[in-house]
């Protein structure tokens, strides 16, 4: 009787081993469920990031307001006849150089704390080639009108 009890206890232990520590055991299932929950959280974060980027892409494709906002904040551009004034608190530290900035896809809404010189009469940033092209176009149109008038008169 004693031998049968010992054999049954050994068989019970052998059956329990794969249940707890084997390939499909409960401990492995618990580890996999934790990994699954971590991966689902990462996926949720990435979906949110992708939605933000998709919205930004749509803004850039459909309108000029997003492009204008980026030009203002990232490149410091202003419109013709506009004066840019930026208020900076005196105790705020200077920002780090752009090369050490984080890998954000957008800097929308972030304003530099660097002191800015106010230009009393800002010069337009329109390329001079465009102004000359307009003048040349007007001159060419005037010459064309003169030629037509000369043909009619002569």
C-alpha positions, 0 to 999 in steps of 0.5 A: 500500500505504501508503494502505491501511495508513493508511486501516485505522489510521484505521478502527481508531481510529474503531471504538475510539472508541465502544468506550472513550468512547461511550454504552455504552463500557467507561469508562461501564460502569465508572462505572455499576458503581461507582454500582451498588455504592454504591447497593447499600450504601446500600440495605443500610444502609437495610434494616438501619435499617428492620428496627431501626425495625420491631422497635421498632414491634413492641415498642411495639405488643405490650408495655409494656416498650418504652414503660416504657423510653422513659418512664424514659430520655426523660421521667425517669418512675418507678413509684409507690414507686420511688426513682430513683438515677443515678450520674454520674462527676464528670469527665464533661462535661454533655450538649448540650441536646436541641435540638442532639441528632442525629436518632436515632430512639431514645435507648434505652440512652443515659443523661444525665450531668447531675447528678440530685437524689434525691428522698427521698419521691417523689410519684406522677405519677398525675393527681389526676383519676383519684384523685378519679374513684375516690373519686366512683365509690366514693361513688356505689356506696355511695349506690346500696347505701344506696338499695337497702337503703332500698327493701328496708326500706321 
